[in-house]
C-alpha cells in the first residue's frame, strides 16, 4: 500500500473517531407535546403508554432498539 493511501486511511480513521466522540457525548432529548424530558418521565400517562408498547414488543439491548 502506498504511503499516500495509508495517510488517507489514517486521516479517515481520525475523522471517524472525532465523529463518534461528538455523537456519544452529546445526547439529545426531543420534546413531545411541548414537554421536556423530565416532564415526560414524570407524566404517568406517558410512561404507562411507553410501558404498554414495550411489553408488546421485543427489546434488543445490544443496539438499544425496540422490535415489534
mmCIF file of the N, C-alpha and C atoms, coordinates in Angstrom:
data_MODEL
# 
_entry.id   MODEL 
# 
loop_
_atom_site.group_PDB 
_atom_site.id 
_atom_site.type_symbol 
_atom_site.label_atom_id 
_atom_site.label_alt_id 
_atom_site.label_comp_id 
_atom_site.label_asym_id 
_atom_site.label_entity_id 
_atom_site.label_seq_id 
_atom_site.pdbx_PDB_ins_code 
_atom_site.Cartn_x 
_atom_site.Cartn_y 
_atom_site.Cartn_z 
_atom_site.occupancy 
_atom_site.B_iso_or_equiv 
_atom_site.pdbx_formal_charge 
_atom_site.auth_seq_id 
_atom_site.auth_comp_id 
_atom_site.auth_asym_id 
_atom_site.auth_atom_id 
_atom_site.pdbx_PDB_model_num 
ATOM 1   N N  . UNK A 1 1  ? 0.854   -1.165 0.000  1.00 0.00 ? 1  UNK A N  1 
ATOM 2   C CA . UNK A 1 1  ? 0.000   0.000  0.000  1.00 0.00 ? 1  UNK A CA 1 
ATOM 3   C C  . UNK A 1 1  ? 0.905   1.234  0.000  1.00 0.00 ? 1  UNK A C  1 
ATOM 4   N N  . UNK A 1 2  ? 0.531   2.197  -0.797 1.00 0.00 ? 2  UNK A N  1 
ATOM 5   C CA . UNK A 1 2  ? 1.363   3.396  -0.906 1.00 0.00 ? 2  UNK A CA 1 
ATOM 6   C C  . UNK A 1 2  ? 1.254   4.256  0.350  1.00 0.00 ? 2  UNK A C  1 
ATOM 7   N N  . UNK A 1 3  ? 2.238   5.107  0.511  1.00 0.00 ? 3  UNK A N  1 
ATOM 8   C CA . UNK A 1 3  ? 2.270   5.998  1.676  1.00 0.00 ? 3  UNK A CA 1 
ATOM 9   C C  . UNK A 1 3  ? 1.073   6.951  1.667  1.00 0.00 ? 3  UNK A C  1 
ATOM 10  N N  . UNK A 1 4  ? 0.690   7.419  0.484  1.00 0.00 ? 4  UNK A N  1 
ATOM 11  C CA . UNK A 1 4  ? -0.441  8.342  0.372  1.00 0.00 ? 4  UNK A CA 1 
ATOM 12  C C  . UNK A 1 4  ? -1.751  7.665  0.785  1.00 0.00 ? 4  UNK A C  1 
ATOM 13  N N  . UNK A 1 5  ? -1.951  6.438  0.328  1.00 0.00 ? 5  UNK A N  1 
ATOM 14  C CA . UNK A 1 5  ? -3.167  5.699  0.691  1.00 0.00 ? 5  UNK A CA 1 
ATOM 15  C C  . UNK A 1 5  ? -3.219  5.457  2.193  1.00 0.00 ? 5  UNK A C  1 
ATOM 16  N N  . UNK A 1 6  ? -2.075  5.154  2.785  1.00 0.00 ? 6  UNK A N  1 
ATOM 17  C CA . UNK A 1 6  ? -2.016  4.937  4.230  1.00 0.00 ? 6  UNK A CA 1 
ATOM 18  C C  . UNK A 1 6  ? -2.369  6.214  4.987  1.00 0.00 ? 6  UNK A C  1 
ATOM 19  N N  . UNK A 1 7  ? -1.881  7.350  4.526  1.00 0.00 ? 7  UNK A N  1 
ATOM 20  C CA . UNK A 1 7  ? -2.180  8.626  5.189  1.00 0.00 ? 7  UNK A CA 1 
ATOM 21  C C  . UNK A 1 7  ? -3.668  8.970  5.068  1.00 0.00 ? 7  UNK A C  1 
ATOM 22  N N  . UNK A 1 8  ? -4.261  8.658  3.926  1.00 0.00 ? 8  UNK A N  1 
ATOM 23  C CA . UNK A 1 8  ? -5.699  8.898  3.749  1.00 0.00 ? 8  UNK A CA 1 
ATOM 24  C C  . UNK A 1 8  ? -6.493  8.032  4.710  1.00 0.00 ? 8  UNK A C  1 
ATOM 25  N N  . UNK A 1 9  ? -6.119  6.771  4.842  1.00 0.00 ? 9  UNK A N  1 
ATOM 26  C CA . UNK A 1 9  ? -6.822  5.875  5.769  1.00 0.00 ? 9  UNK A CA 1 
ATOM 27  C C  . UNK A 1 9  ? -6.673  6.329  7.215  1.00 0.00 ? 9  UNK A C  1 
ATOM 28  N N  . UNK A 1 10 ? -5.486  6.782  7.592  1.00 0.00 ? 10 UNK A N  1 
ATOM 29  C CA . UNK A 1 10 ? -5.276  7.285  8.954  1.00 0.00 ? 10 UNK A CA 1 
ATOM 30  C C  . UNK A 1 10 ? -6.119  8.530  9.186  1.00 0.00 ? 10 UNK A C  1 
ATOM 31  N N  . UNK A 1 11 ? -6.185  9.409  8.209  1.00 0.00 ? 11 UNK A N  1 
ATOM 32  C CA . UNK A 1 11 ? -7.000  10.619 8.326  1.00 0.00 ? 11 UNK A CA 1 
ATOM 33  C C  . UNK A 1 11 ? -8.479  10.305 8.467  1.00 0.00 ? 11 UNK A C  1 
ATOM 34  N N  . UNK A 1 12 ? -8.961  9.369  7.658  1.00 0.00 ? 12 UNK A N  1 
ATOM 35  C CA . UNK A 1 12 ? -10.375 8.976  7.750  1.00 0.00 ? 12 UNK A CA 1 
ATOM 36  C C  . UNK A 1 12 ? -10.690 8.319  9.085  1.00 0.00 ? 12 UNK A C  1 
ATOM 37  N N  . UNK A 1 13 ? -9.765  7.535  9.592  1.00 0.00 ? 13 UNK A N  1 
ATOM 38  C CA . UNK A 1 13 ? -9.953  6.919  10.903 1.00 0.00 ? 13 UNK A CA 1 
ATOM 39  C C  . UNK A 1 13 ? -10.028 7.981  11.994 1.00 0.00 ? 13 UNK A C  1 
ATOM 40  N N  . UNK A 1 14 ? -9.182  8.984  11.909 1.00 0.00 ? 14 UNK A N  1 
ATOM 41  C CA . UNK A 1 14 ? -9.212  10.073 12.890 1.00 0.00 ? 14 UNK A CA 1 
ATOM 42  C C  . UNK A 1 14 ? -10.533 10.835 12.812 1.00 0.00 ? 14 UNK A C  1 
ATOM 43  N N  . UNK A 1 15 ? -11.021 11.098 11.603 1.00 0.00 ? 15 UNK A N  1 
ATOM 44  C CA . UNK A 1 15 ? -12.315 11.782 11.460 1.00 0.00 ? 15 UNK A CA 1 
ATOM 45  C C  . UNK A 1 15 ? -13.453 10.950 12.041 1.00 0.00 ? 15 UNK A C  1 
ATOM 46  N N  . UNK A 1 16 ? -13.423 9.647  11.820 1.00 0.00 ? 16 UNK A N  1 
ATOM 47  C CA . UNK A 1 16 ? -14.449 8.768  12.390 1.00 0.00 ? 16 UNK A CA 1 
ATOM 48  C C  . UNK A 1 16 ? -14.406 8.781  13.914 1.00 0.00 ? 16 UNK A C  1 
ATOM 49  N N  . UNK A 1 17 ? -13.207 8.790  14.481 1.00 0.00 ? 17 UNK A N  1 
ATOM 50  C CA . UNK A 1 17 ? -13.079 8.823  15.940 1.00 0.00 ? 17 UNK A CA 1 
ATOM 51  C C  . UNK A 1 17 ? -13.644 10.114 16.500 1.00 0.00 ? 17 UNK A C  1 
ATOM 52  N N  . UNK A 1 18 ? -13.383 11.227 15.843 1.00 0.00 ? 18 UNK A N  1 
ATOM 53  C CA . UNK A 1 18 ? -13.926 12.517 16.291 1.00 0.00 ? 18 UNK A CA 1 
ATOM 54  C C  . UNK A 1 18 ? -15.442 12.515 16.182 1.00 0.00 ? 18 UNK A C  1 
ATOM 55  N N  . UNK A 1 19 ? -15.971 12.021 15.070 1.00 0.00 ? 19 UNK A N  1 
ATOM 56  C CA . UNK A 1 19 ? -17.423 11.980 14.891 1.00 0.00 ? 19 UNK A CA 1 
ATOM 57  C C  . UNK A 1 19 ? -18.083 11.089 15.933 1.00 0.00 ? 19 UNK A C  1 
ATOM 58  N N  . UNK A 1 20 ? -17.492 9.969  16.253 1.00 0.00 ? 20 UNK A N  1 
ATOM 59  C CA . UNK A 1 20 ? -18.037 9.075  17.266 1.00 0.00 ? 20 UNK A CA 1 
ATOM 60  C C  . UNK A 1 20 ? -18.024 9.736  18.634 1.00 0.00 ? 20 UNK A C  1 
ATOM 61  N N  . UNK A 1 21 ? -16.953 10.426 18.960 1.00 0.00 ? 21 UNK A N  1 
ATOM 62  C CA . UNK A 1 21 ? -16.857 11.108 20.252 1.00 0.00 ? 21 UNK A CA 1 
ATOM 63  C C  . UNK A 1 21 ? -17.924 12.178 20.382 1.00 0.00 ? 21 UNK A C  1 
ATOM 64  N N  . UNK A 1 22 ? -18.128 12.956 19.347 1.00 0.00 ? 22 UNK A N  1 
ATOM 65  C CA . UNK A 1 22 ? -19.157 14.003 19.386 1.00 0.00 ? 22 UNK A CA 1 
ATOM 66  C C  . UNK A 1 22 ? -20.532 13.372 19.483 1.00 0.00 ? 22 UNK A C  1 
ATOM 67  N N  . UNK A 1 23 ? -20.784 12.314 18.731 1.00 0.00 ? 23 UNK A N  1 
ATOM 68  C CA . UNK A 1 23 ? -22.077 11.649 18.718 1.00 0.00 ? 23 UNK A CA 1 
ATOM 69  C C  . UNK A 1 23 ? -22.404 11.040 20.075 1.00 0.00 ? 23 UNK A C  1 
ATOM 70  N N  . UNK A 1 24 ? -21.433 10.426 20.736 1.00 0.00 ? 24 UNK A N  1 
ATOM 71  C CA . UNK A 1 24 ? -21.667 9.778  22.021 1.00 0.00 ? 24 UNK A CA 1 
ATOM 72  C C  . UNK A 1 24 ? -21.802 10.799 23.139 1.00 0.00 ? 24 UNK A C  1 
ATOM 73  N N  . UNK A 1 25 ? -21.066 11.893 23.077 1.00 0.00 ? 25 UNK A N  1 
ATOM 74  C CA . UNK A 1 25 ? -21.031 12.819 24.193 1.00 0.00 ? 25 UNK A CA 1 
ATOM 75  C C  . UNK A 1 25 ? -22.142 13.855 24.174 1.00 0.00 ? 25 UNK A C  1 
ATOM 76  N N  . UNK A 1 26 ? -22.920 13.920 23.107 1.00 0.00 ? 26 UNK A N  1 
ATOM 77  C CA . UNK A 1 26 ? -23.977 14.914 23.028 1.00 0.00 ? 26 UNK A CA 1 
ATOM 78  C C  . UNK A 1 26 ? -25.349 14.250 22.863 1.00 0.00 ? 26 UNK A C  1 
ATOM 79  N N  . UNK A 1 27 ? -25.880 13.625 23.932 1.00 0.00 ? 27 UNK A N  1 
ATOM 80  C CA . UNK A 1 27 ? -27.203 13.009 23.797 1.00 0.00 ? 27 UNK A CA 1 
ATOM 81  C C  . UNK A 1 27 ? -28.290 14.083 23.655 1.00 0.00 ? 27 UNK A C  1 
ATOM 82  N N  . UNK A 1 28 ? -29.241 13.822 22.807 1.00 0.00 ? 28 UNK A N  1 
ATOM 83  C CA . UNK A 1 28 ? -30.337 14.756 22.584 1.00 0.00 ? 28 UNK A CA 1 
ATOM 84  C C  . UNK A 1 28 ? -31.619 14.156 23.130 1.00 0.00 ? 28 UNK A C  1 
ATOM 85  N N  . UNK A 1 29 ? -32.457 15.012 23.661 1.00 0.00 ? 29 UNK A N  1 
ATOM 86  C CA . UNK A 1 29 ? -33.749 14.577 24.170 1.00 0.00 ? 29 UNK A CA 1 
ATOM 87  C C  . UNK A 1 29 ? -34.816 15.452 23.530 1.00 0.00 ? 29 UNK A C  1 
ATOM 88  N N  . UNK A 1 30 ? -35.618 14.843 22.684 1.00 0.00 ? 30 UNK A N  1 
ATOM 89  C CA . UNK A 1 30 ? -36.649 15.592 21.976 1.00 0.00 ? 30 UNK A CA 1 
ATOM 90  C C  . UNK A 1 30 ? -37.842 15.835 22.883 1.00 0.00 ? 30 UNK A C  1 
ATOM 91  N N  . UNK A 1 31 ? -38.461 16.978 22.711 1.00 0.00 ? 31 UNK A N  1 
ATOM 92  C CA . UNK A 1 31 ? -39.671 17.307 23.459 1.00 0.00 ? 31 UNK A CA 1 
ATOM 93  C C  . UNK A 1 31 ? -40.876 16.732 22.716 1.00 0.00 ? 31 UNK A C  1 
ATOM 94  N N  . UNK A 1 32 ? -41.834 16.201 23.451 1.00 0.00 ? 32 UNK A N  1 
ATOM 95  C CA . UNK A 1 32 ? -43.054 15.656 22.875 1.00 0.00 ? 32 UNK A CA 1 
ATOM 96  C C  . UNK A 1 32 ? -44.221 16.413 23.481 1.00 0.00 ? 32 UNK A C  1 
ATOM 97  N N  . UNK A 1 33 ? -45.038 16.967 22.637 1.00 0.00 ? 33 UNK A N  1 
ATOM 98  C CA . UNK A 1 33 ? -46.194 17.712 23.120 1.00 0.00 ? 33 UNK A CA 1 
ATOM 99  C C  . UNK A 1 33 ? -45.816 18.931 23.942 1.00 0.00 ? 33 UNK A C  1 
ATOM 100 N N  . UNK A 1 34 ? -44.657 19.499 23.659 1.00 0.00 ? 34 UNK A N  1 
ATOM 101 C CA . UNK A 1 34 ? -44.221 20.685 24.382 1.00 0.00 ? 34 UNK A CA 1 
ATOM 102 C C  . UNK A 1 34 ? -43.655 20.406 25.761 1.00 0.00 ? 34 UNK A C  1 
ATOM 103 N N  . UNK A 1 35 ? -43.509 19.124 26.127 1.00 0.00 ? 35 UNK A N  1 
ATOM 104 C CA . UNK A 1 35 ? -42.970 18.766 27.434 1.00 0.00 ? 35 UNK A CA 1 
ATOM 105 C C  . UNK A 1 35 ? -41.495 18.433 27.317 1.00 0.00 ? 35 UNK A C  1 
ATOM 106 N N  . UNK A 1 36 ? -40.758 18.721 28.359 1.00 0.00 ? 36 UNK A N  1 
ATOM 107 C CA . UNK A 1 36 ? -39.341 18.376 28.396 1.00 0.00 ? 36 UNK A CA 1 
ATOM 108 C C  . UNK A 1 36 ? -39.194 16.895 28.743 1.00 0.00 ? 36 UNK A C  1 
ATOM 109 N N  . UNK A 1 37 ? -37.970 16.415 28.673 1.00 0.00 ? 37 UNK A N  1 
ATOM 110 C CA . UNK A 1 37 ? -37.683 15.018 29.005 1.00 0.00 ? 37 UNK A CA 1 
ATOM 111 C C  . UNK A 1 37 ? -38.105 14.700 30.438 1.00 0.00 ? 37 UNK A C  1 
ATOM 112 N N  . UNK A 1 38 ? -37.756 15.572 31.366 1.00 0.00 ? 38 UNK A N  1 
ATOM 113 C CA . UNK A 1 38 ? -38.103 15.320 32.774 1.00 0.00 ? 38 UNK A CA 1 
ATOM 114 C C  . UNK A 1 38 ? -39.612 15.339 32.998 1.00 0.00 ? 38 UNK A C  1 
ATOM 115 N N  . UNK A 1 39 ? -40.307 16.212 32.303 1.00 0.00 ? 39 UNK A N  1 
ATOM 116 C CA . UNK A 1 39 ? -41.764 16.251 32.436 1.00 0.00 ? 39 UNK A CA 1 
ATOM 117 C C  . UNK A 1 39 ? -42.408 14.981 31.875 1.00 0.00 ? 39 UNK A C  1 
ATOM 118 N N  . UNK A 1 40 ? -41.842 14.469 30.767 1.00 0.00 ? 40 UNK A N  1 
ATOM 119 C CA . UNK A 1 40 ? -42.382 13.234 30.194 1.00 0.00 ? 40 UNK A CA 1 
ATOM 120 C C  . UNK A 1 40 ? -42.142 12.045 31.112 1.00 0.00 ? 40 UNK A C  1 
ATOM 121 N N  . UNK A 1 41 ? -40.976 11.977 31.721 1.00 0.00 ? 41 UNK A N  1 
ATOM 122 C CA . UNK A 1 41 ? -40.680 10.877 32.639 1.00 0.00 ? 41 UNK A CA 1 
ATOM 123 C C  . UNK A 1 41 ? -41.613 10.922 33.839 1.00 0.00 ? 41 UNK A C  1 
ATOM 124 N N  . UNK A 1 42 ? -41.970 12.111 34.280 1.00 0.00 ? 42 UNK A N  1 
ATOM 125 C CA . UNK A 1 42 ? -42.849 12.261 35.439 1.00 0.00 ? 42 UNK A CA 1 
ATOM 126 C C  . UNK A 1 42 ? -44.328 12.098 35.088 1.00 0.00 ? 42 UNK A C  1 
ATOM 127 N N  . UNK A 1 43 ? -44.669 12.108 33.806 1.00 0.00 ? 43 UNK A N  1 
ATOM 128 C CA . UNK A 1 43 ? -46.065 12.007 33.365 1.00 0.00 ? 43 UNK A CA 1 
ATOM 129 C C  . UNK A 1 43 ? -46.509 10.541 33.400 1.00 0.00 ? 43 UNK A C  1 
ATOM 130 N N  . UNK A 1 44 ? -47.459 10.172 34.291 1.00 0.00 ? 44 UNK A N  1 
ATOM 131 C CA . UNK A 1 44 ? -47.864 8.769  34.408 1.00 0.00 ? 44 UNK A CA 1 
ATOM 132 C C  . UNK A 1 44 ? -48.547 8.234  33.143 1.00 0.00 ? 44 UNK A C  1 
ATOM 133 N N  . UNK A 1 45 ? -49.298 9.062  32.425 1.00 0.00 ? 45 UNK A N  1 
ATOM 134 C CA . UNK A 1 45 ? -49.945 8.602  31.196 1.00 0.00 ? 45 UNK A CA 1 
ATOM 135 C C  . UNK A 1 45 ? -48.908 8.249  30.129 1.00 0.00 ? 45 UNK A C  1 
ATOM 136 N N  . UNK A 1 46 ? -47.902 9.098  29.991 1.00 0.00 ? 46 UNK A N  1 
ATOM 137 C CA . UNK A 1 46 ? -46.857 8.850  29.000 1.00 0.00 ? 46 UNK A CA 1 
ATOM 138 C C  . UNK A 1 46 ? -46.062 7.595  29.352 1.00 0.00 ? 46 UNK A C  1 
ATOM 139 N N  . UNK A 1 47 ? -45.662 7.457  30.609 1.00 0.00 ? 47 UNK A N  1 
ATOM 140 C CA . UNK A 1 47 ? -44.860 6.299  30.995 1.00 0.00 ? 47 UNK A CA 1 
ATOM 141 C C  . UNK A 1 47 ? -45.651 5.000  30.863 1.00 0.00 ? 47 UNK A C  1 
ATOM 142 N N  . UNK A 1 48 ? -46.939 5.017  31.187 1.00 0.00 ? 48 UNK A N  1 
ATOM 143 C CA . UNK A 1 48 ? -47.731 3.787  31.035 1.00 0.00 ? 48 UNK A CA 1 
ATOM 144 C C  . UNK A 1 48 ? -47.918 3.445  29.557 1.00 0.00 ? 48 UNK A C  1 
ATOM 145 N N  . UNK A 1 49 ? -48.057 4.455  28.693 1.00 0.00 ? 49 UNK A N  1 
ATOM 146 C CA . UNK A 1 49 ? -48.173 4.197  27.254 1.00 0.00 ? 49 UNK A CA 1 
ATOM 147 C C  . UNK A 1 49 ? -46.892 3.581  26.712 1.00 0.00 ? 49 UNK A C  1 
ATOM 148 N N  . UNK A 1 50 ? -45.750 4.114  27.127 1.00 0.00 ? 50 UNK A N  1 
ATOM 149 C CA . UNK A 1 50 ? -44.463 3.564  26.679 1.00 0.00 ? 50 UNK A CA 1 
ATOM 150 C C  . UNK A 1 50 ? -44.287 2.138  27.190 1.00 0.00 ? 50 UNK A C  1 
ATOM 151 N N  . UNK A 1 51 ? -44.652 1.887  28.441 1.00 0.00 ? 51 UNK A N  1 
ATOM 152 C CA . UNK A 1 51 ? -44.521 0.546  29.001 1.00 0.00 ? 51 UNK A CA 1 
ATOM 153 C C  . UNK A 1 51 ? -45.400 -0.458 28.265 1.00 0.00 ? 51 UNK A C  1 
ATOM 154 N N  . UNK A 1 52 ? -46.623 -0.062 27.912 1.00 0.00 ? 52 UNK A N  1 
ATOM 155 C CA . UNK A 1 52 ? -47.510 -0.993 27.209 1.00 0.00 ? 52 UNK A CA 1 
ATOM 156 C C  . UNK A 1 52 ? -46.981 -1.309 25.812 1.00 0.00 ? 52 UNK A C  1 
ATOM 157 N N  . UNK A 1 53 ? -46.375 -0.337 25.149 1.00 0.00 ? 53 UNK A N  1 
ATOM 158 C CA . UNK A 1 53 ? -45.789 -0.585 23.827 1.00 0.00 ? 53 UNK A CA 1 
ATOM 159 C C  . UNK A 1 53 ? -44.601 -1.522 23.950 1.00 0.00 ? 53 UNK A C  1 
ATOM 160 N N  . UNK A 1 54 ? -43.740 -1.276 24.912 1.00 0.00 ? 54 UNK A N  1 
ATOM 161 C CA . UNK A 1 54 ? -42.531 -2.082 25.078 1.00 0.00 ? 54 UNK A CA 1 
ATOM 162 C C  . UNK A 1 54 ? -42.879 -3.509 25.497 1.00 0.00 ? 54 UNK A C  1 
ATOM 163 N N  . UNK A 1 55 ? -43.932 -3.694 26.286 1.00 0.00 ? 55 UNK A N  1 
ATOM 164 C CA . UNK A 1 55 ? -44.325 -5.038 26.696 1.00 0.00 ? 55 UNK A CA 1 
ATOM 165 C C  . UNK A 1 55 ? -44.798 -5.871 25.513 1.00 0.00 ? 55 UNK A C  1 
ATOM 166 N N  . UNK A 1 56 ? -45.383 -5.221 24.503 1.00 0.00 ? 56 UNK A N  1 
ATOM 167 C CA . UNK A 1 56 ? -45.869 -5.935 23.329 1.00 0.00 ? 56 UNK A CA 1 
ATOM 168 C C  . UNK A 1 56 ? -44.756 -6.204 22.322 1.00 0.00 ? 56 UNK A C  1 
ATOM 169 N N  . UNK A 1 57 ? -43.616 -5.574 22.496 1.00 0.00 ? 57 UNK A N  1 
ATOM 170 C CA . UNK A 1 57 ? -42.515 -5.693 21.545 1.00 0.00 ? 57 UNK A CA 1 
ATOM 171 C C  . UNK A 1 57 ? -41.303 -6.318 22.231 1.00 0.00 ? 57 UNK A C  1 
ATOM 172 N N  . UNK A 1 58 ? -40.322 -6.659 21.429 1.00 0.00 ? 58 UNK A N  1 
ATOM 173 C CA . UNK A 1 58 ? -39.064 -7.143 21.959 1.00 0.00 ? 58 UNK A CA 1 
ATOM 174 C C  . UNK A 1 58 ? -38.055 -6.006 21.998 1.00 0.00 ? 58 UNK A C  1 
ATOM 175 N N  . UNK A 1 59 ? -37.139 -6.071 22.938 1.00 0.00 ? 59 UNK A N  1 
ATOM 176 C CA . UNK A 1 59 ? -36.124 -5.037 23.063 1.00 0.00 ? 59 UNK A CA 1 
ATOM 177 C C  . UNK A 1 59 ? -34.758 -5.676 22.851 1.00 0.00 ? 59 UNK A C  1 
ATOM 178 N N  . UNK A 1 60 ? -34.025 -5.168 21.868 1.00 0.00 ? 60 UNK A N  1 
ATOM 179 C CA . UNK A 1 60 ? -32.658 -5.609 21.627 1.00 0.00 ? 60 UNK A CA 1 
ATOM 180 C C  . UNK A 1 60 ? -31.742 -4.656 22.396 1.00 0.00 ? 60 UNK A C  1 
ATOM 181 N N  . UNK A 1 61 ? -31.241 -5.111 23.533 1.00 0.00 ? 61 UNK A N  1 
ATOM 182 C CA . UNK A 1 61 ? -30.449 -4.265 24.415 1.00 0.00 ? 61 UNK A CA 1 
ATOM 183 C C  . UNK A 1 61 ? -29.105 -3.912 23.790 1.00 0.00 ? 61 UNK A C  1 
ATOM 184 N N  . UNK A 1 62 ? -28.558 -4.809 22.973 1.00 0.00 ? 62 UNK A N  1 
ATOM 185 C CA . UNK A 1 62 ? -27.249 -4.565 22.368 1.00 0.00 ? 62 UNK A CA 1 
ATOM 186 C C  . UNK A 1 62 ? -27.236 -3.333 21.478 1.00 0.00 ? 62 UNK A C  1 
ATOM 187 N N  . UNK A 1 63 ? -28.326 -3.108 20.765 1.00 0.00 ? 63 UNK A N  1 
ATOM 188 C CA . UNK A 1 63 ? -28.376 -1.941 19.879 1.00 0.00 ? 63 UNK A CA 1 
ATOM 189 C C  . UNK A 1 63 ? -29.410 -0.928 20.339 1.00 0.00 ? 63 UNK A C  1 
ATOM 190 N N  . UNK A 1 64 ? -29.972 -1.098 21.522 1.00 0.00 ? 64 UNK A N  1 
ATOM 191 C CA . UNK A 1 64 ? -30.956 -0.181 22.109 1.00 0.00 ? 64 UNK A CA 1 
ATOM 192 C C  . UNK A 1 64 ? -32.094 0.082  21.136 1.00 0.00 ? 64 UNK A C  1 
ATOM 193 N N  . UNK A 1 65 ? -32.732 -0.987 20.680 1.00 0.00 ? 65 UNK A N  1 
ATOM 194 C CA . UNK A 1 65 ? -33.805 -0.847 19.698 1.00 0.00 ? 65 UNK A CA 1 
ATOM 195 C C  . UNK A 1 65 ? -34.996 -1.705 20.100 1.00 0.00 ? 65 UNK A C  1 
ATOM 196 N N  . UNK A 1 66 ? -36.197 -1.140 19.943 1.00 0.00 ? 66 UNK A N  1 
ATOM 197 C CA . UNK A 1 66 ? -37.431 -1.875 20.194 1.00 0.00 ? 66 UNK A CA 1 
ATOM 198 C C  . UNK A 1 66 ? -37.894 -2.479 18.866 1.00 0.00 ? 66 UNK A C  1 
ATOM 199 N N  . UNK A 1 67 ? -38.145 -3.792 18.876 1.00 0.00 ? 67 UNK A N  1 
ATOM 200 C CA . UNK A 1 67 ? -38.545 -4.506 17.667 1.00 0.00 ? 67 UNK A CA 1 
ATOM 201 C C  . UNK A 1 67 ? -39.956 -5.030 17.856 1.00 0.00 ? 67 UNK A C  1 
ATOM 202 N N  . UNK A 1 68 ? -40.862 -4.571 17.025 1.00 0.00 ? 68 UNK A N  1 
ATOM 203 C CA . UNK A 1 68 ? -42.258 -5.006 17.135 1.00 0.00 ? 68 UNK A CA 1 
ATOM 204 C C  . UNK A 1 68 ? -42.625 -5.983 16.044 1.00 0.00 ? 68 UNK A C  1 
# 
